[in-house]
């Protein structure tokens, strides 16, 4: 699965978008946003909500409706 991924020696990161991991990260952001709101931590809630939104946008670029057809 990662055979075609590119390693970036400057950032020390594997440049590969994993739909499953990205989806879990978004779900974590959503859950942590709710927890921050319950704990009355608006700055943290806002940051987590923004992270989730940013990654939702990135996730949506990984396929098109045509590619998702089965």
PQR file with spaces between the fields and no chain letter, atoms N, CA, C, O and H, PARSE charges and radii, in Angstrom:
ATOM       1  N    UNK     1       0.824   -1.187    0.000 -0.4000 1.5000
ATOM       2  CA   UNK     1       0.000    0.000    0.000 -0.0000 2.0000
ATOM       3  C    UNK     1       0.873    1.256    0.000  0.5500 1.7000
ATOM       4  O    UNK     1       0.499    2.262   -0.604 -0.5500 1.4000
ATOM       5  N    UNK     2       1.996    1.215    0.649 -0.4000 1.5000
ATOM       6  CA   UNK     2       2.848    2.396    0.727 -0.0000 2.0000
ATOM       7  C    UNK     2       4.044    2.335   -0.231  0.5500 1.7000
ATOM       8  O    UNK     2       4.936    3.180   -0.160 -0.5500 1.4000
ATOM       9  H    UNK     2       2.299    0.398    1.139  0.4000 1.0000
ATOM      10  N    UNK     3       4.067    1.354   -1.113 -0.4000 1.5000
ATOM      11  CA   UNK     3       5.202    1.185   -2.019 -0.0000 2.0000
ATOM      12  C    UNK     3       5.441    2.397   -2.916  0.5500 1.7000
ATOM      13  O    UNK     3       6.584    2.699   -3.258 -0.5500 1.4000
ATOM      14  H    UNK     3       3.343    0.667   -1.171  0.4000 1.0000
ATOM      15  N    UNK     4       4.376    3.087   -3.295 -0.4000 1.5000
ATOM      16  CA   UNK     4       4.520    4.232   -4.201 -0.0000 2.0000
ATOM      17  C    UNK     4       4.606    5.560   -3.451  0.5500 1.7000
ATOM      18  O    UNK     4       4.718    6.614   -4.077 -0.5500 1.4000
ATOM      19  H    UNK     4       3.448    2.841   -3.017  0.4000 1.0000
ATOM      20  N    UNK     5       4.556    5.524   -2.127 -0.4000 1.5000
ATOM      21  CA   UNK     5       4.630    6.761   -1.339 -0.0000 2.0000
ATOM      22  C    UNK     5       6.037    7.350   -1.417  0.5500 1.7000
ATOM      23  O    UNK     5       7.028    6.626   -1.512 -0.5500 1.4000
ATOM      24  H    UNK     5       4.465    4.668   -1.618  0.4000 1.0000
ATOM      25  N    UNK     6       6.098    8.662   -1.376 -0.4000 1.5000
ATOM      26  CA   UNK     6       7.375    9.374   -1.459 -0.0000 2.0000
ATOM      27  C    UNK     6       7.808    9.806   -0.066  0.5500 1.7000
ATOM      28  O    UNK     6       7.003   10.326    0.706 -0.5500 1.4000
ATOM      29  H    UNK     6       5.293    9.250   -1.298  0.4000 1.0000
ATOM      30  N    UNK     7       9.059    9.594    0.251 -0.4000 1.5000
ATOM      31  CA   UNK     7       9.627   10.047    1.524 -0.0000 2.0000
ATOM      32  C    UNK     7      10.274   11.405    1.307  0.5500 1.7000
ATOM      33  O    UNK     7      11.068   11.581    0.383 -0.5500 1.4000
ATOM      34  H    UNK     7       9.714    9.171   -0.376  0.4000 1.0000
ATOM      35  N    UNK     8       9.932   12.367    2.163 -0.4000 1.5000
ATOM      36  CA   UNK     8      10.504   13.704    2.092 -0.0000 2.0000
ATOM      37  C    UNK     8      11.600   13.812    3.151  0.5500 1.7000
ATOM      38  O    UNK     8      11.295   13.883    4.342 -0.5500 1.4000
ATOM      39  H    UNK     8       9.287   12.224    2.914  0.4000 1.0000
ATOM      40  N    UNK     9      12.867   13.826    2.742 -0.4000 1.5000
ATOM      41  CA   UNK     9      13.958   13.869    3.722 -0.0000 2.0000
ATOM      42  C    UNK     9      14.040   15.183    4.489  0.5500 1.7000
ATOM      43  O    UNK     9      14.611   15.220    5.579 -0.5500 1.4000
ATOM      44  H    UNK     9      13.115   13.769    1.775  0.4000 1.0000
ATOM      45  N    UNK    10      13.483   16.260    3.944 -0.4000 1.5000
ATOM      46  CA   UNK    10      13.510   17.544    4.655 -0.0000 2.0000
ATOM      47  C    UNK    10      12.523   17.574    5.815  0.5500 1.7000
ATOM      48  O    UNK    10      12.849   18.046    6.904 -0.5500 1.4000
ATOM      49  H    UNK    10      13.019   16.229    3.058  0.4000 1.0000
ATOM      50  N    UNK    11      11.314   17.066    5.575 -0.4000 1.5000
ATOM      51  CA   UNK    11      10.296   17.069    6.630 -0.0000 2.0000
ATOM      52  C    UNK    11      10.293   15.771    7.434  0.5500 1.7000
ATOM      53  O    UNK    11       9.664   15.682    8.489 -0.5500 1.4000
ATOM      54  H    UNK    11      11.049   16.683    4.690  0.4000 1.0000
ATOM      55  N    UNK    12      11.010   14.758    6.916 -0.4000 1.5000
ATOM      56  CA   UNK    12      11.057   13.431    7.535 -0.0000 2.0000
ATOM      57  C    UNK    12       9.665   12.794    7.579  0.5500 1.7000
ATOM      58  O    UNK    12       9.321   12.095    8.532 -0.5500 1.4000
ATOM      59  H    UNK    12      11.521   14.830    6.059  0.4000 1.0000
ATOM      60  N    UNK    13       8.874   13.046    6.537 -0.4000 1.5000
ATOM      61  CA   UNK    13       7.525   12.508    6.461 -0.0000 2.0000
ATOM      62  C    UNK    13       7.331   11.694    5.193  0.5500 1.7000
ATOM      63  O    UNK    13       7.953   11.954    4.163 -0.5500 1.4000
ATOM      64  H    UNK    13       9.153   13.613    5.763  0.4000 1.0000
ATOM      65  N    UNK    14       6.466   10.716    5.291 -0.4000 1.5000
ATOM      66  CA   UNK    14       6.049    9.960    4.135 -0.0000 2.0000
ATOM      67  C    UNK    14       4.894   10.736    3.510  0.5500 1.7000
ATOM      68  O    UNK    14       3.892   10.985    4.180 -0.5500 1.4000
ATOM      69  H    UNK    14       5.961   10.505    6.128  0.4000 1.0000
ATOM      70  N    UNK    15       5.011   11.116    2.258 -0.4000 1.5000
ATOM      71  CA   UNK    15       3.994   11.935    1.612 -0.0000 2.0000
ATOM      72  C    UNK    15       2.954   11.023    0.969  0.5500 1.7000
ATOM      73  O    UNK    15       3.040   10.667   -0.206 -0.5500 1.4000
ATOM      74  H    UNK    15       5.825   10.913    1.714  0.4000 1.0000
ATOM      75  N    UNK    16       1.978   10.663    1.780 -0.4000 1.5000
ATOM      76  CA   UNK    16       0.947    9.730    1.362 -0.0000 2.0000
ATOM      77  C    UNK    16      -0.309   10.042    2.159  0.5500 1.7000
ATOM      78  O    UNK    16      -0.249   10.178    3.381 -0.5500 1.4000
ATOM      79  H    UNK    16       1.908   10.952    2.735  0.4000 1.0000
ATOM      80  N    UNK    17      -1.438   10.157    1.488 -0.4000 1.5000
ATOM      81  CA   UNK    17      -2.699   10.429    2.170 -0.0000 2.0000
ATOM      82  C    UNK    17      -3.436    9.111    2.390  0.5500 1.7000
ATOM      83  O    UNK    17      -3.790    8.430    1.428 -0.5500 1.4000
ATOM      84  H    UNK    17      -1.487   10.046    0.495  0.4000 1.0000
ATOM      85  N    UNK    18      -3.663    8.756    3.624 -0.4000 1.5000
ATOM      86  CA   UNK    18      -4.358    7.531    3.986 -0.0000 2.0000
ATOM      87  C    UNK    18      -5.788    7.895    4.402  0.5500 1.7000
ATOM      88  O    UNK    18      -5.995    8.534    5.433 -0.5500 1.4000
ATOM      89  H    UNK    18      -3.375    9.309    4.406  0.4000 1.0000
ATOM      90  N    UNK    19      -6.761    7.490    3.604 -0.4000 1.5000
ATOM      91  CA   UNK    19      -8.158    7.856    3.837 -0.0000 2.0000
ATOM      92  C    UNK    19      -8.633    7.381    5.212  0.5500 1.7000
ATOM      93  O    UNK    19      -9.318    8.122    5.918 -0.5500 1.4000
ATOM      94  H    UNK    19      -6.593    6.971    2.766  0.4000 1.0000
ATOM      95  N    UNK    20      -8.280    6.166    5.592 -0.4000 1.5000
ATOM      96  CA   UNK    20      -8.724    5.634    6.872 -0.0000 2.0000
ATOM      97  C    UNK    20      -8.171    6.409    8.049  0.5500 1.7000
ATOM      98  O    UNK    20      -8.910    6.772    8.964 -0.5500 1.4000
ATOM      99  H    UNK    20      -7.724    5.565    5.018  0.4000 1.0000
ATOM     100  N    UNK    21      -6.862    6.664    8.028 -0.4000 1.5000
ATOM     101  CA   UNK    21      -6.246    7.404    9.133 -0.0000 2.0000
ATOM     102  C    UNK    21      -6.753    8.841    9.191  0.5500 1.7000
ATOM     103  O    UNK    21      -6.979    9.386   10.271 -0.5500 1.4000
ATOM     104  H    UNK    21      -6.262    6.369    7.284  0.4000 1.0000
ATOM     105  N    UNK    22      -6.931    9.452    8.012 -0.4000 1.5000
ATOM     106  CA   UNK    22      -7.427   10.822    7.986 -0.0000 2.0000
ATOM     107  C    UNK    22      -8.861   10.882    8.540  0.5500 1.7000
ATOM     108  O    UNK    22      -9.220   11.821    9.251 -0.5500 1.4000
ATOM     109  H    UNK    22      -6.748    9.009    7.135  0.4000 1.0000
ATOM     110  N    UNK    23      -9.660    9.885    8.213 -0.4000 1.5000
ATOM     111  CA   UNK    23     -11.034    9.828    8.719 -0.0000 2.0000
ATOM     112  C    UNK    23     -11.063    9.678   10.233  0.5500 1.7000
ATOM     113  O    UNK    23     -11.874   10.310   10.910 -0.5500 1.4000
ATOM     114  H    UNK    23      -9.369    9.122    7.636  0.4000 1.0000
ATOM     115  N    UNK    24     -10.180    8.843   10.762 -0.4000 1.5000
ATOM     116  CA   UNK    24     -10.101    8.685   12.217 -0.0000 2.0000
ATOM     117  C    UNK    24      -9.665    9.977   12.891  0.5500 1.7000
ATOM     118  O    UNK    24     -10.171   10.322   13.959 -0.5500 1.4000
ATOM     119  H    UNK    24      -9.521    8.329   10.213  0.4000 1.0000
ATOM     120  N    UNK    25      -8.724   10.697   12.272 -0.4000 1.5000
ATOM     121  CA   UNK    25      -8.271   11.972   12.827 -0.0000 2.0000
ATOM     122  C    UNK    25      -9.424   12.965   12.878  0.5500 1.7000
ATOM     123  O    UNK    25      -9.581   13.684   13.865 -0.5500 1.4000
ATOM     124  H    UNK    25      -8.313   10.417   11.404  0.4000 1.0000
ATOM     125  N    UNK    26     -10.229   13.012   11.822 -0.4000 1.5000
ATOM     126  CA   UNK    26     -11.385   13.918   11.796 -0.0000 2.0000
ATOM     127  C    UNK    26     -12.384   13.544   12.883  0.5500 1.7000
ATOM     128  O    UNK    26     -12.923   14.417   13.563 -0.5500 1.4000
ATOM     129  H    UNK    26     -10.101   12.429   11.020  0.4000 1.0000
ATOM     130  N    UNK    27     -12.631   12.248   13.047 -0.4000 1.5000
ATOM     131  CA   UNK    27     -13.541   11.793   14.103 -0.0000 2.0000
ATOM     132  C    UNK    27     -13.000   12.161   15.485  0.5500 1.7000
ATOM     133  O    UNK    27     -13.767   12.554   16.364 -0.5500 1.4000
ATOM     134  H    UNK    27     -12.194   11.538   12.495  0.4000 1.0000
ATOM     135  N    UNK    28     -11.698   12.036   15.680 -0.4000 1.5000
ATOM     136  CA   UNK    28     -11.077   12.448   16.946 -0.0000 2.0000
ATOM     137  C    UNK    28     -11.273   13.935   17.184  0.5500 1.7000
ATOM     138  O    UNK    28     -11.617   14.351   18.290 -0.5500 1.4000
ATOM     139  H    UNK    28     -11.075   11.717   14.966  0.4000 1.0000
ATOM     140  N    UNK    29     -11.056   14.736   16.153 -0.4000 1.5000
ATOM     141  CA   UNK    29     -11.242   16.186   16.288 -0.0000 2.0000
ATOM     142  C    UNK    29     -12.678   16.505   16.694  0.5500 1.7000
ATOM     143  O    UNK    29     -12.908   17.357   17.553 -0.5500 1.4000
ATOM     144  H    UNK    29     -10.776   14.399   15.254  0.4000 1.0000
ATOM     145  N    UNK    30     -13.641   15.823   16.079 -0.4000 1.5000
ATOM     146  CA   UNK    30     -15.050   16.050   16.413 -0.0000 2.0000
ATOM     147  C    UNK    30     -15.334   15.707   17.870  0.5500 1.7000
ATOM     148  O    UNK    30     -15.979   16.478   18.580 -0.5500 1.4000
ATOM     149  H    UNK    30     -13.454   15.131   15.381  0.4000 1.0000
ATOM     150  N    UNK    31     -14.850   14.545   18.315 -0.4000 1.5000
ATOM     151  CA   UNK    31     -15.095   14.121   19.693 -0.0000 2.0000
ATOM     152  C    UNK    31     -14.408   15.056   20.689  0.5500 1.7000
ATOM     153  O    UNK    31     -14.989   15.420   21.712 -0.5500 1.4000
ATOM     154  H    UNK    31     -14.326   13.918   17.739  0.4000 1.0000
ATOM     155  N    UNK    32     -13.170   15.441   20.384 -0.4000 1.5000
ATOM     156  CA   UNK    32     -12.443   16.336   21.294 -0.0000 2.0000
ATOM     157  C    UNK    32     -13.041   17.733   21.314  0.5500 1.7000
ATOM     158  O    UNK    32     -12.963   18.423   22.331 -0.5500 1.4000
ATOM     159  H    UNK    32     -12.698   15.145   19.553  0.4000 1.0000
ATOM     160  N    UNK    33     -13.635   18.162   20.205 -0.4000 1.5000
ATOM     161  CA   UNK    33     -14.337   19.446   20.183 -0.0000 2.0000
ATOM     162  C    UNK    33     -15.495   19.412   21.165  0.5500 1.7000
ATOM     163  O    UNK    33     -15.688   20.354   21.934 -0.5500 1.4000
ATOM     164  H    UNK    33     -13.698   17.603   19.379  0.4000 1.0000
ATOM     165  N    UNK    34     -16.265   18.336   21.143 -0.4000 1.5000
ATOM     166  CA   UNK    34     -17.398   18.204   22.067 -0.0000 2.0000
ATOM     167  C    UNK    34     -16.928   18.201   23.520  0.5500 1.7000
ATOM     168  O    UNK    34     -17.544   18.834   24.378 -0.5500 1.4000
ATOM     169  H    UNK    34     -16.109   17.571   20.519  0.4000 1.0000
ATOM     170  N    UNK    35     -15.844   17.493   23.789 -0.4000 1.5000
ATOM     171  CA   UNK    35     -15.304   17.456   25.154 -0.0000 2.0000
ATOM     172  C    UNK    35     -14.860   18.854   25.584  0.5500 1.7000
ATOM     173  O    UNK    35     -15.146   19.279   26.704 -0.5500 1.4000
ATOM     174  H    UNK    35     -15.344   16.979   23.092  0.4000 1.0000
ATOM     175  N    UNK    36     -14.166   19.568   24.703 -0.4000 1.5000
ATOM     176  CA   UNK    36     -13.707   20.922   25.027 -0.0000 2.0000
ATOM     177  C    UNK    36     -14.891   21.849   25.304  0.5500 1.7000
ATOM     178  O    UNK    36     -14.826   22.697   26.194 -0.5500 1.4000
ATOM     179  H    UNK    36     -13.935   19.223   23.793  0.4000 1.0000
ATOM     180  N    UNK    37     -15.965   21.684   24.542 -0.4000 1.5000
ATOM     181  CA   UNK    37     -17.157   22.517   24.778 -0.0000 2.0000
ATOM     182  C    UNK    37     -17.773   22.207   26.135  0.5500 1.7000
ATOM     183  O    UNK    37     -18.168   23.122   26.856 -0.5500 1.4000
ATOM     184  H    UNK    37     -16.017   20.996   23.819  0.4000 1.0000
ATOM     185  N    UNK    38     -17.859   20.931   26.491 -0.4000 1.5000
ATOM     186  CA   UNK    38     -18.399   20.542   27.797 -0.0000 2.0000
ATOM     187  C    UNK    38     -17.544   21.109   28.921  0.5500 1.7000
ATOM     188  O    UNK    38     -18.063   21.545   29.948 -0.5500 1.4000
ATOM     189  H    UNK    38     -17.538   20.187   25.905  0.4000 1.0000
ATOM     190  N    UNK    39     -16.220   21.099   28.718 -0.4000 1.5000
ATOM     191  CA   UNK    39     -15.295   21.618   29.731 -0.0000 2.0000
ATOM     192  C    UNK    39     -15.152   23.132   29.687  0.5500 1.7000
ATOM     193  O    UNK    39     -14.353   23.712   30.422 -0.5500 1.4000
ATOM     194  H    UNK    39     -15.798   20.745   27.883  0.4000 1.0000
ATOM     195  N    UNK    40     -15.944   23.773   28.808 -0.4000 1.5000
ATOM     196  CA   UNK    40     -15.922   25.236   28.656 -0.0000 2.0000
ATOM     197  C    UNK    40     -14.515   25.747   28.317  0.5500 1.7000
ATOM     198  O    UNK    40     -13.981   26.650   28.961 -0.5500 1.4000
ATOM     199  H    UNK    40     -16.593   23.302   28.212  0.4000 1.0000
ATOM     200  N    UNK    41     -13.950   25.136   27.291 -0.4000 1.5000
ATOM     201  CA   UNK    41     -12.629   25.513   26.759 -0.0000 2.0000
ATOM     202  C    UNK    41     -12.833   25.979   25.317  0.5500 1.7000
ATOM     203  O    UNK    41     -12.529   25.240   24.380 -0.5500 1.4000
ATOM     204  H    UNK    41     -14.384   24.403   26.768  0.4000 1.0000
ATOM     205  N    UNK    42     -13.344   27.199   25.130 -0.4000 1.5000
ATOM     206  CA   UNK    42     -13.698   27.645   23.770 -0.0000 2.0000
ATOM     207  C    UNK    42     -12.512   27.743   22.805  0.5500 1.7000
ATOM     208  O    UNK    42     -12.671   27.453   21.619 -0.5500 1.4000
ATOM     209  H    UNK    42     -13.591   27.800   25.890  0.4000 1.0000
ATOM     210  N    UNK    43     -11.360   28.134   23.269 -0.4000 1.5000
ATOM     211  CA   UNK    43     -10.196   28.252   22.378 -0.0000 2.0000
ATOM     212  C    UNK    43      -9.796   26.878   21.846  0.5500 1.7000
ATOM     213  O    UNK    43      -9.510   26.723   20.658 -0.5500 1.4000
ATOM     214  H    UNK    43     -11.230   28.370   24.232  0.4000 1.0000
ATOM     215  N    UNK    44      -9.778   25.899   22.722 -0.4000 1.5000
ATOM     216  CA   UNK    44      -9.421   24.547   22.309 -0.0000 2.0000
ATOM     217  C    UNK    44     -10.481   23.972   21.382  0.5500 1.7000
ATOM     218  O    UNK    44     -10.155   23.323   20.388 -0.5500 1.4000
ATOM     219  H    UNK    44     -10.011   26.025   23.686  0.4000 1.0000
ATOM     220  N    UNK    45     -11.757   24.211   21.706 -0.4000 1.5000
ATOM     221  CA   UNK    45     -12.847   23.720   20.867 -0.0000 2.0000
ATOM     222  C    UNK    45     -12.755   24.314   19.466  0.5500 1.7000
ATOM     223  O    UNK    45     -12.927   23.603   18.476 -0.5500 1.4000
ATOM     224  H    UNK    45     -12.022   24.739   22.513  0.4000 1.0000
ATOM     225  N    UNK    46     -12.488   25.603   19.379 -0.4000 1.5000
ATOM     226  CA   UNK    46     -12.367   26.278   18.092 -0.0000 2.0000
ATOM     227  C    UNK    46     -11.200   25.713   17.278  0.5500 1.7000
ATOM     228  O    UNK    46     -11.337   25.459   16.081 -0.5500 1.4000
ATOM     229  H    UNK    46     -12.349   26.181   20.183  0.4000 1.0000
ATOM     230  N    UNK    47     -10.051   25.517   17.934 -0.4000 1.5000
ATOM     231  CA   UNK    47      -8.879   24.967   17.240 -0.0000 2.0000
ATOM     232  C    UNK    47      -9.168   23.569   16.697  0.5500 1.7000
ATOM     233  O    UNK    47      -8.835   23.264   15.552 -0.5500 1.4000
ATOM     234  H    UNK    47      -9.940   25.723   18.906  0.4000 1.0000
ATOM     235  N    UNK    48      -9.785   22.723   17.515 -0.4000 1.5000
ATOM     236  CA   UNK    48     -10.097   21.361   17.081 -0.0000 2.0000
ATOM     237  C    UNK    48     -11.137   21.345   15.968  0.5500 1.7000
ATOM     238  O    UNK    48     -11.055   20.533   15.046 -0.5500 1.4000
ATOM     239  H    UNK    48     -10.056   22.970   18.445  0.4000 1.0000
ATOM     240  N    UNK    49     -12.106   22.237   16.054 -0.4000 1.5000
ATOM     241  CA   UNK    49     -13.114   22.326   15.005 -0.0000 2.0000
ATOM     242  C    UNK    49     -12.484   22.762   13.681  0.5500 1.7000
ATOM     243  O    UNK    49     -12.834   22.248   12.619 -0.5500 1.4000
ATOM     244  H    UNK    49     -12.172   22.896   16.803  0.4000 1.0000
ATOM     245  N    UNK    50     -11.549   23.717   13.758 -0.4000 1.5000
ATOM     246  CA   UNK    50     -10.852   24.183   12.555 -0.0000 2.0000
ATOM     247  C    UNK    50      -9.975   23.075   11.962  0.5500 1.7000
ATOM     248  O    UNK    50      -9.914   22.919   10.742 -0.5500 1.4000
ATOM     249  H    UNK    50     -11.265   24.135   14.621  0.4000 1.0000
ATOM     250  N    UNK    51      -9.304   22.317   12.811 -0.4000 1.5000
ATOM     251  CA   UNK    51      -8.488   21.198   12.312 -0.0000 2.0000
ATOM     252  C    UNK    51      -9.353   20.180   11.584  0.5500 1.7000
ATOM     253  O    UNK    51      -9.014   19.729   10.490 -0.5500 1.4000
ATOM     254  H    UNK    51      -9.353   22.444   13.802  0.4000 1.0000
ATOM     255  N    UNK    52     -10.478   19.823   12.205 -0.4000 1.5000
ATOM     256  CA   UNK    52     -11.390   18.859   11.576 -0.0000 2.0000
ATOM     257  C    UNK    52     -11.887   19.351   10.228  0.5500 1.7000
ATOM     258  O    UNK    52     -11.948   18.586    9.266 -0.5500 1.4000
ATOM     259  H    UNK    52     -10.754   20.189   13.094  0.4000 1.0000
ATOM     260  N    UNK    53     -12.242   20.626   10.158 -0.4000 1.5000
ATOM     261  CA   UNK    53     -12.729   21.204    8.901 -0.0000 2.0000
ATOM     262  C    UNK    53     -11.637   21.199    7.836  0.5500 1.7000
ATOM     263  O    UNK    53     -11.897   20.882    6.675 -0.5500 1.4000
ATOM     264  H    UNK    53     -12.192   21.247   10.940  0.4000 1.0000
ATOM     265  N    UNK    54     -10.415   21.550    8.234 -0.4000 1.5000
ATOM     266  CA   UNK    54      -9.298   21.578    7.284 -0.0000 2.0000
ATOM     267  C    UNK    54      -9.042   20.186    6.700  0.5500 1.7000
ATOM     268  O    UNK    54      -8.816   20.049    5.497 -0.5500 1.4000
ATOM     269  H    UNK    54     -10.204   21.808    9.177  0.4000 1.0000
ATOM     270  N    UNK    55      -9.077   19.166    7.541 -0.4000 1.5000
ATOM     271  CA   UNK    55      -8.821   17.812    7.061 -0.0000 2.0000
ATOM     272  C    UNK    55     -10.013   17.235    6.292  0.5500 1.7000
ATOM     273  O    UNK    55      -9.827   16.394    5.413 -0.5500 1.4000
ATOM     274  H    UNK    55      -9.260   19.278    8.518  0.4000 1.0000
ATOM     275  N    UNK    56     -11.242   17.679    6.616 -0.4000 1.5000
ATOM     276  CA   UNK    56     -12.401   17.266    5.818 -0.0000 2.0000
ATOM     277  C    UNK    56     -12.250   17.752    4.383  0.5500 1.7000
ATOM     278  O    UNK    56     -12.537   17.022    3.434 -0.5500 1.4000
ATOM     279  H    UNK    56     -11.393   18.362    7.331  0.4000 1.0000
ATOM     280  N    UNK    57     -11.794   18.993    4.237 -0.4000 1.5000
ATOM     281  CA   UNK    57     -11.578   19.541    2.895 -0.0000 2.0000
ATOM     282  C    UNK    57     -10.506   18.739    2.156  0.5500 1.7000
ATOM     283  O    UNK    57     -10.664   18.428    0.975 -0.5500 1.4000
ATOM     284  H    UNK    57     -11.560   19.586    5.007  0.4000 1.0000
ATOM     285  N    UNK    58      -9.427   18.408    2.844 -0.4000 1.5000
ATOM     286  CA   UNK    58      -8.355   17.629    2.215 -0.0000 2.0000
ATOM     287  C    UNK    58      -8.848   16.232    1.844  0.5500 1.7000
ATOM     288  O    UNK    58      -8.522   15.717    0.775 -0.5500 1.4000
ATOM     289  H    UNK    58      -9.298   18.661    3.803  0.4000 1.0000
ATOM     290  N    UNK    59      -9.627   15.626    2.722 -0.4000 1.5000
ATOM     291  CA   UNK    59     -10.150   14.290    2.469 -0.0000 2.0000
ATOM     292  C    UNK    59     -11.029   14.285    1.217  0.5500 1.7000
ATOM     293  O    UNK    59     -10.993   13.337    0.433 -0.5500 1.4000
ATOM     294  H    UNK    59      -9.892   16.044    3.591  0.4000 1.0000
ATOM     295  N    UNK    60     -11.804   15.327    1.036 -0.4000 1.5000
ATOM     296  CA   UNK    60     -12.709   15.407   -0.116 -0.0000 2.0000
ATOM     297  C    UNK    60     -11.966   15.502   -1.442  0.5500 1.7000
ATOM     298  O    UNK    60     -12.561   15.263   -2.493 -0.5500 1.4000
ATOM     299  H    UNK    60     -11.834   16.097    1.673  0.4000 1.0000
ATOM     300  N    UNK    61     -10.688   15.845   -1.420 -0.4000 1.5000
ATOM     301  CA   UNK    61      -9.923   15.958   -2.666 -0.0000 2.0000
ATOM     302  C    UNK    61      -9.297   14.630   -3.097  0.5500 1.7000
ATOM     303  O    UNK    61      -8.686   14.557   -4.163 -0.5500 1.4000
ATOM     304  H    UNK    61     -10.205   16.039   -0.566  0.4000 1.0000
ATOM     305  N    UNK    62      -9.438   13.595   -2.296 -0.4000 1.5000
ATOM     306  CA   UNK    62      -8.764   12.328   -2.587 -0.0000 2.0000
ATOM     307  C    UNK    62      -9.508   11.450   -3.585  0.5500 1.7000
ATOM     308  O    UNK    62      -8.971   10.437   -4.033 -0.5500 1.4000
ATOM     309  H    UNK    62      -9.934   13.654   -1.430  0.4000 1.0000
ATOM     310  N    UNK    63     -10.732   11.820   -3.937 -0.4000 1.5000
ATOM     311  CA   UNK    63     -11.455   11.059   -4.949 -0.0000 2.0000
ATOM     312  C    UNK    63     -12.528   11.929   -5.569  0.5500 1.7000
ATOM     313  O    UNK    63     -12.875   12.987   -5.042 -0.5500 1.4000
ATOM     314  H    UNK    63     -11.169   12.643   -3.573  0.4000 1.0000
ATOM     315  N    UNK    64     -13.044   11.472   -6.685 -0.4000 1.5000
ATOM     316  CA   UNK    64     -14.169   12.133   -7.346 -0.0000 2.0000
ATOM     317  C    UNK    64     -15.335   11.150   -7.363  0.5500 1.7000
ATOM     318  O    UNK    64     -15.158    9.962   -7.096 -0.5500 1.4000
ATOM     319  H    UNK    64     -12.762   10.613   -7.113  0.4000 1.0000
ATOM     320  N    UNK    65     -16.509   11.645   -7.674 -0.4000 1.5000
ATOM     321  CA   UNK    65     -17.679   10.776   -7.725 -0.0000 2.0000
ATOM     322  C    UNK    65     -17.462    9.643   -8.735  0.5500 1.7000
ATOM     323  O    UNK    65     -17.866    8.507   -8.487 -0.5500 1.4000
ATOM     324  H    UNK    65     -16.653   12.610   -7.891  0.4000 1.0000
ATOM     325  N    UNK    66     -16.833    9.946   -9.856 -0.4000 1.5000
ATOM     326  CA   UNK    66     -16.562    8.936  -10.879 -0.0000 2.0000
ATOM     327  C    UNK    66     -15.671    7.825  -10.322  0.5500 1.7000
ATOM     328  O    UNK    66     -15.922    6.645  -10.568 -0.5500 1.4000
ATOM     329  H    UNK    66     -16.504   10.869  -10.058  0.4000 1.0000
ATOM     330  N    UNK    67     -14.641    8.196   -9.579 -0.4000 1.5000
ATOM     331  CA   UNK    67     -13.732    7.205   -8.997 -0.0000 2.0000
ATOM     332  C    UNK    67     -14.388    6.405   -7.894  0.5500 1.7000
ATOM     333  O    UNK    67     -13.990    5.270   -7.630 -0.5500 1.4000
ATOM     334  H    UNK    67     -14.437    9.155   -9.380  0.4000 1.0000
ATOM     335  N    UNK    68     -15.398    6.984   -7.240 -0.4000 1.5000
ATOM     336  CA   UNK    68     -16.056    6.316   -6.126 -0.0000 2.0000
ATOM     337  C    UNK    68     -17.171    5.375   -6.598  0.5500 1.7000
ATOM     338  O    UNK    68     -17.734    4.643   -5.784 -0.5500 1.4000
ATOM     339  H    UNK    68     -15.721    7.905   -7.454  0.4000 1.0000
ATOM     340  N    UNK    69     -17.495    5.379   -7.877 -0.4000 1.5000
ATOM     341  CA   UNK    69     -18.555    4.512   -8.399 -0.0000 2.0000
ATOM     342  C    UNK    69     -18.111    3.049   -8.352  0.5500 1.7000
ATOM     343  O    UNK    69     -16.966    2.712   -8.654 -0.5500 1.4000
ATOM     344  H    UNK    69     -17.037    5.974   -8.538  0.4000 1.0000
ATOM     345  N    UNK    70     -19.046    2.206   -7.968 -0.4000 1.5000
ATOM     346  CA   UNK    70     -18.742    0.776   -7.887 -0.0000 2.0000
ATOM     347  C    UNK    70     -19.577    0.024   -8.892  0.5500 1.7000
ATOM     348  O    UNK    70     -19.475   -1.199   -8.987 -0.5500 1.4000
ATOM     349  H    UNK    70     -19.976    2.480   -7.723  0.4000 1.0000
